[in-house]
Amino acid sequence: MPWLVAVCGASAEDDEEKRMGKGLKSDSGAEASFPCLEVSGTNYEIGFEIGKHFGENIREGFRRRKKWFSNLKATAEGDFARQFKGCIAAAKKHFPQFVEEIQGWADGAGVPFEDMMILNMWAELTAMKRSRGEGSCSTISLNDGKRIILAHNEDGSAAYKGLMFWLKAKPRNGCSFQTICYPGFIPGNSPGFNDAGIIQTTNYIPSAEWKVGIPRYILNRAIFDAKTLADAVKTATHPARCYGNHHNLASTKEQRILSVEATPTKHEVHEVHGVYFHTNHLILDSMKGQPQFPGKSSTTRYAVLAKETEKWKDATKVRVSDIVRALSSHERKPNSVCRHAAAHTGGATLTSAVFEIPKGSFRLYKNNPCSGSFIVGHL
């Protein structure tokens, strides 16, 4: 599987736009790169090496979010201790290898396993208290019959700035994959792809519905083992899932891209044709009535993307630079599509990924796409 190329250069499209005086810049250099780790072995061994190599990043993430994590831990050890343990049991029943992977992260980083599980169940624990979480990603997808593009702003707590890393993993059993990682979160939550050609990005959905079941991050990780889109959808819509989520799924081999909204009791699969966009609330016809807590940030970003994409009448004429420009919008900040840390929100765009099929390449921006600084790789 090709490795991430730590080189950045302007495409012909970008060069043309620069000559026209309206292009995004593109440069190489350390400011555009992420720390990288290549690892193989059992799921536990992979997790252990990640925890060992990025242990300081993981522990620093806990330190920076001490108050937030303490509240989660109080929920997991207090009124919802039985439900928390039930979710771990469900994960072990259906996907024991990924629980072992988290155990490896914990042992390698010197962090208690329970703390690592609490971190990986932050959305479920937040929902148990009937609160809304903070996830805030924005996605634009395009399928014009010849090209498939999946572009995604990965937003999260600004506390994780400088702590993200790129992972290339080759499990002894399962698909090899590459992905950007949060410190302490099992792979699958952030943009990535596997050697079967399955690409995934996700959008947090603040669903009001939950049940004791498989945590969403475990299901996200399991999708990296999918060999087909049908496999990926089957995992995303698993009947034992604990909490809702939105999955952007594409296949380099099948030349298709899907939007999958799933809650513990319902799901809808939408095949993308033309231009499509998503933020952090349910939008598909059969899902709009599902109980959720759509935040101001999500509805604001959705409205901005609707305005940005309205001018793209012909999908065949939409350029990658147009998509990047839309994802770089600062309109209605701090709840903008391209988010920069603000004291009263705490969220920021931590990376942006643009996957191009069938070109077979992707861009990865460090922090905000508005910087124009990215590294490139091959699918």
C-alpha positions as CSV (number, residue, x, y, z in Angstrom):
1,M,0.0,0.0,0.0
2,P,1.6,3.3,-1.0
3,W,2.8,5.5,1.7
4,L,1.9,9.1,2.3
5,V,4.1,11.3,0.2
6,A,5.4,14.2,2.3
7,V,5.7,16.5,-0.7
8,C,3.3,19.1,-1.8
9,G,3.1,20.8,-5.1
10,A,0.5,22.8,-7.1
11,S,-1.5,20.9,-9.6
12,A,-2.0,22.2,-13.1
13,E,-5.4,23.4,-12.0
14,D,-3.9,25.4,-9.1
15,D,-1.2,26.8,-11.4
16,E,-3.9,28.0,-13.8
17,E,-5.8,29.6,-11.0
18,K,-2.7,31.3,-9.7
19,R,-2.1,32.9,-13.1
20,M,-5.7,34.1,-12.9
21,G,-4.9,35.6,-9.5
22,K,-7.5,33.6,-7.5
23,G,-5.9,30.3,-6.6
24,L,-5.1,28.8,-3.3
25,K,-1.4,28.5,-2.5
26,S,0.2,25.1,-2.0
27,D,3.6,24.6,-0.4
28,S,5.8,21.9,1.0
29,G,7.5,22.0,4.3
30,A,7.2,20.9,7.9
31,E,4.1,23.0,8.6
32,A,2.1,20.8,6.3
33,S,3.1,17.4,7.7
34,F,2.0,15.2,10.5
35,P,4.1,12.8,12.6
36,C,3.7,9.3,11.0
37,L,3.9,5.8,12.3
38,E,4.0,2.5,10.3
39,V,3.1,-0.6,12.3
40,S,2.0,-4.2,11.8
41,G,1.0,-7.2,14.0
42,T,-2.0,-8.3,16.0
43,N,-4.6,-5.7,16.9
44,Y,-3.2,-5.6,20.4
45,E,0.4,-5.2,19.1
46,I,-0.6,-2.4,16.8
47,G,-2.4,-0.6,19.6
48,F,0.5,-1.1,21.9
49,E,3.0,0.4,19.4
50,I,0.7,3.4,18.8
51,G,0.3,4.0,22.5
52,K,4.1,3.6,23.1
53,H,5.1,5.9,20.1
54,F,2.5,8.6,20.7
55,G,2.1,8.1,24.5
56,E,3.0,11.7,25.3
57,N,0.5,13.0,22.7
58,I,-2.2,10.8,24.3
59,R,-1.4,11.8,27.9
60,E,-1.2,15.5,26.9
61,G,-4.7,15.2,25.4
62,F,-6.0,14.0,28.7
63,R,-4.2,16.8,30.5
64,R,-5.5,19.5,28.2
65,R,-9.1,18.2,28.6
66,K,-9.0,17.3,32.3
67,K,-12.3,18.9,33.3
68,W,-14.2,17.5,30.3
69,F,-12.8,14.1,30.8
70,S,-13.5,14.2,34.6
71,N,-17.2,14.8,33.8
72,L,-17.3,11.9,31.4
73,K,-15.6,9.6,34.0
74,A,-18.1,10.6,36.6
75,T,-20.9,9.6,34.2
76,A,-19.2,6.2,33.4
77,E,-18.5,5.4,37.1
78,G,-21.7,6.9,38.5
79,D,-25.4,6.6,37.4
80,F,-24.5,5.0,34.1
81,A,-21.8,2.5,35.2
82,R,-24.0,-0.5,34.3
83,Q,-24.7,0.9,30.8
84,F,-21.0,1.8,30.3
85,K,-19.9,-1.7,31.2
86,G,-22.7,-3.1,29.0
87,C,-21.4,-1.2,26.0
88,I,-17.9,-2.6,26.6
89,A,-19.4,-6.1,26.8
90,A,-21.2,-5.5,23.5
91,A,-18.0,-4.4,21.8
92,K,-16.2,-7.5,23.1
93,K,-19.0,-9.7,21.9
94,H,-19.1,-8.4,18.3
95,F,-15.6,-6.9,17.8
96,P,-13.2,-8.3,20.4
97,Q,-10.2,-7.5,18.3
98,F,-10.8,-3.8,18.5
99,V,-11.3,-3.8,22.2
100,E,-7.9,-5.5,22.3
101,E,-6.6,-2.7,20.1
102,I,-7.7,-0.1,22.6
103,Q,-6.2,-2.2,25.4
104,G,-2.9,-2.0,23.5
105,W,-3.2,1.8,23.2
106,A,-3.8,2.0,27.0
107,D,-0.9,-0.3,27.9
108,G,1.5,1.3,25.5
109,A,0.7,4.8,26.7
110,G,0.5,3.9,30.4
111,V,-3.2,4.9,30.6
112,P,-5.8,2.8,32.4
113,F,-7.9,0.8,30.0
114,E,-11.2,2.2,31.5
115,D,-10.0,5.7,30.9
116,M,-9.3,4.9,27.2
117,M,-12.7,3.3,26.8
118,I,-14.4,6.4,28.4
119,L,-12.5,8.6,25.9
120,N,-13.7,6.4,23.0
121,M,-17.3,6.5,24.3
122,W,-17.5,10.3,24.9
123,A,-20.5,10.7,22.6
124,E,-22.4,7.8,24.1
125,L,-21.7,9.0,27.7
126,T,-22.7,12.6,26.7
127,A,-26.0,11.2,25.3
128,M,-26.7,9.3,28.4
129,K,-26.8,12.6,30.3
130,R,-29.1,13.9,27.5
131,S,-26.5,16.5,26.6
132,R,-25.2,17.5,23.1
133,G,-21.6,16.9,22.2
134,E,-19.2,19.1,20.3
135,G,-18.4,17.4,17.1
136,S,-18.5,19.7,14.1
137,C,-17.3,18.3,10.8
138,S,-18.2,19.5,7.3
139,T,-18.3,17.3,4.2
140,I,-18.7,17.9,0.4
141,S,-19.1,14.9,-1.9
142,L,-19.3,14.9,-5.7
143,N,-20.0,12.3,-8.3
144,D,-20.3,13.6,-11.9
145,G,-20.2,10.3,-13.6
146,K,-16.5,10.4,-14.3
147,R,-15.0,11.8,-11.0
148,I,-15.8,11.0,-7.4
149,I,-14.5,13.4,-4.8
150,L,-14.9,13.2,-1.1
151,A,-13.7,16.3,0.8
152,H,-14.0,16.6,4.6
153,N,-13.1,19.1,7.3
154,E,-12.3,17.2,10.4
155,D,-13.3,19.4,13.3
156,G,-12.8,18.7,17.0
157,S,-11.5,20.2,20.2
158,A,-8.8,22.8,19.6
159,A,-7.0,21.1,22.5
160,Y,-5.9,18.4,20.0
161,K,-4.0,20.8,17.8
162,G,-0.5,19.6,17.5
163,L,-1.3,16.2,18.8
164,M,-2.8,14.5,15.7
165,F,-0.8,11.9,13.7
166,W,-0.9,9.8,10.6
167,L,-1.0,6.0,10.9
168,K,-0.2,3.3,8.4
169,A,-1.3,-0.1,10.0
170,K,-1.1,-3.6,8.7
171,P,-3.1,-5.9,11.0
172,R,-2.3,-9.6,11.0
173,N,-6.0,-10.3,10.4
174,G,-8.0,-7.7,8.5
175,C,-7.3,-5.0,6.0
176,S,-4.3,-2.7,6.0
177,F,-5.3,1.0,6.3
178,Q,-4.0,4.5,6.5
179,T,-5.7,7.3,8.5
180,I,-5.3,10.5,10.5
181,C,-5.7,9.8,14.2
182,Y,-6.7,11.7,17.3
183,P,-4.5,11.0,20.4
184,G,-6.3,8.2,22.2
185,F,-9.2,7.6,19.8
186,I,-9.2,4.3,18.0
187,P,-8.7,4.7,14.2
188,G,-11.8,5.2,12.0
189,N,-13.2,8.4,13.4
190,S,-11.1,10.6,11.1
191,P,-10.5,10.5,7.3
192,G,-8.8,7.3,6.1
193,F,-8.9,4.4,3.7
194,N,-8.0,0.7,3.5
195,D,-6.2,-1.5,0.9
196,A,-9.6,-2.7,-0.4
197,G,-10.2,0.8,-1.6
198,I,-12.8,1.8,1.0
199,I,-12.6,5.4,2.1
200,Q,-14.4,6.7,5.2
201,T,-15.0,10.0,6.8
202,T,-17.6,10.6,9.5
203,N,-19.8,13.3,10.9
204,Y,-20.9,13.3,14.5
205,I,-24.6,13.3,14.9
206,P,-25.9,14.5,18.3
207,S,-28.7,11.9,18.5
208,A,-31.0,11.9,21.4
209,E,-31.4,8.2,21.1
210,W,-29.0,5.6,22.5
211,K,-29.1,2.0,23.8
212,V,-26.6,-0.3,25.4
213,G,-24.7,-1.6,22.4
214,I,-21.6,-1.3,20.3
215,P,-19.9,2.2,20.6
216,R,-19.8,4.1,17.4
217,Y,-15.9,4.4,17.4
218,I,-15.7,0.6,17.4
219,L,-18.0,0.5,14.3
220,N,-16.0,3.2,12.6
221,R,-12.8,1.1,13.2
222,A,-14.6,-2.0,11.9
223,I,-15.4,-0.3,8.6
224,F,-11.7,-0.2,7.8
225,D,-12.0,-4.0,7.6
226,A,-14.7,-3.8,4.9
227,K,-13.8,-5.2,1.5
228,T,-16.8,-3.7,-0.3
229,L,-19.3,-0.9,0.2
230,A,-21.9,-3.5,1.1
231,D,-19.7,-4.7,3.9
232,A,-19.1,-1.1,5.1
233,V,-22.9,-0.4,5.0
234,K,-23.6,-3.6,6.9
235,T,-21.2,-2.5,9.7
236,A,-22.4,1.1,9.7
237,T,-26.0,-0.1,10.1
238,H,-25.3,-2.8,12.7
239,P,-28.5,-3.6,14.7
240,A,-26.5,-3.6,17.9
241,R,-25.1,-0.1,17.5
242,C,-25.3,2.0,20.6
243,Y,-25.5,5.5,19.1
244,G,-26.0,7.4,15.9
245,N,-23.5,8.6,13.3
246,H,-23.1,9.7,9.7
247,H,-20.7,7.8,7.5
248,N,-19.3,9.1,4.2
249,L,-18.2,5.9,2.3
250,A,-16.5,5.7,-1.1
251,S,-14.9,2.9,-3.0
252,T,-12.1,3.3,-5.5
253,K,-12.9,-0.2,-7.0
254,E,-16.7,0.2,-7.2
255,Q,-16.5,3.9,-8.3
256,R,-19.4,4.8,-5.9
257,I,-19.9,7.1,-3.0
258,L,-22.6,6.8,-0.3
259,S,-24.0,8.8,2.6
260,V,-25.2,6.6,5.5
261,E,-27.1,8.0,8.4
262,A,-27.7,5.5,11.2
263,T,-29.2,5.6,14.7
264,P,-29.8,2.6,17.0
265,T,-33.2,2.0,15.5
266,K,-33.2,3.3,11.9
267,H,-30.9,4.1,9.0
268,E,-31.0,5.4,5.4
269,V,-28.4,5.0,2.7
270,H,-28.1,7.7,0.0
271,E,-26.0,7.2,-3.2
272,V,-24.4,10.5,-4.2
273,H,-24.9,11.8,-7.7
274,G,-24.0,15.3,-8.5
275,V,-23.0,17.5,-5.5
276,Y,-23.9,16.6,-1.9
277,F,-22.9,18.0,1.5
278,H,-23.4,17.2,5.1
279,T,-22.6,18.7,8.6
280,N,-23.7,17.4,12.0
281,H,-27.5,16.7,11.9
282,L,-29.7,14.2,10.1
283,I,-30.9,15.4,6.7
284,L,-32.0,12.3,4.7
285,D,-35.8,12.1,4.2
286,S,-36.6,9.2,6.5
287,M,-34.2,10.3,9.2
288,K,-35.2,13.9,9.7
289,G,-37.9,12.9,12.3
290,Q,-35.4,11.0,14.5
291,P,-34.8,12.6,17.9
292,Q,-31.6,14.7,17.8
293,F,-30.0,17.9,19.2
294,P,-28.9,19.8,16.1
295,G,-26.5,22.6,17.2
296,K,-26.3,26.1,15.9
297,S,-22.9,25.4,14.4
298,S,-24.2,22.5,12.3
299,T,-27.2,24.3,10.9
300,T,-25.1,27.4,10.2
301,R,-22.4,25.5,8.4
302,Y,-25.1,23.6,6.4
303,A,-26.7,26.9,5.3
304,V,-23.3,28.2,4.2
305,L,-22.5,25.1,2.2
306,A,-26.0,25.2,0.6
307,K,-25.2,28.8,-0.6
308,E,-21.7,27.9,-1.7
309,T,-22.8,24.8,-3.7
310,E,-26.0,26.4,-5.2
311,K,-23.8,28.0,-7.9
312,W,-22.4,24.6,-8.9
313,K,-25.2,23.9,-11.4
314,D,-23.1,21.5,-13.5
315,A,-21.1,19.1,-11.3
316,T,-18.7,18.3,-14.2
317,K,-17.4,21.9,-14.1
318,V,-16.7,21.9,-10.3
319,R,-13.0,21.9,-9.6
320,V,-11.2,20.6,-6.6
321,S,-10.2,24.2,-5.9
322,D,-13.8,25.2,-5.8
323,I,-14.5,22.5,-3.2
324,V,-11.5,23.5,-1.1
325,R,-12.5,27.1,-1.3
326,A,-16.0,26.2,0.0
327,L,-14.4,24.3,2.9
328,S,-12.2,27.3,3.6
329,S,-15.2,29.6,4.1
330,H,-15.1,31.8,7.2
331,E,-18.6,33.1,6.7
332,R,-20.6,33.4,10.0
333,K,-17.6,32.6,12.1
334,P,-16.9,31.2,14.7
335,N,-19.5,28.7,13.4
336,S,-17.9,28.8,10.0
337,V,-17.1,25.8,7.8
338,C,-13.4,26.4,8.2
339,R,-13.3,26.7,12.0
340,H,-10.6,28.5,14.0
341,A,-10.3,28.2,17.8
342,A,-12.5,30.7,19.7
343,A,-12.7,31.0,23.4
344,H,-16.5,30.4,23.7
345,T,-16.7,27.4,21.2
346,G,-13.5,25.4,21.8
347,G,-13.8,23.7,18.4
348,A,-11.4,24.0,15.4
349,T,-10.7,22.4,12.1
350,L,-7.8,20.0,12.9
351,T,-7.2,18.7,9.4
352,S,-8.9,18.6,6.0
353,A,-8.8,15.7,3.5
354,V,-9.7,15.6,-0.2
355,F,-9.9,12.2,-1.8
356,E,-10.1,12.0,-5.7
357,I,-11.4,9.0,-7.5
358,P,-10.4,7.6,-10.1
359,K,-7.4,9.9,-10.0
360,G,-6.3,7.8,-7.0
361,S,-4.8,10.6,-4.9
362,F,-5.6,12.6,-1.9
363,R,-4.6,15.8,-0.1
364,L,-4.2,16.2,3.6
365,Y,-4.2,19.7,5.1
366,K,-2.7,20.3,8.5
367,N,-5.2,22.3,10.5
368,N,-7.3,24.6,8.3
369,P,-7.7,24.2,4.5
370,C,-7.6,28.0,4.2
371,S,-3.8,27.7,4.8
372,G,-3.4,26.1,1.4
373,S,-0.7,24.0,2.8
374,F,-1.1,20.3,2.2
375,I,0.7,17.0,1.6
376,V,-0.3,14.5,-1.0
377,G,-0.6,10.7,-1.1
378,H,-1.9,7.9,-3.3
379,L,-4.9,5.7,-2.6
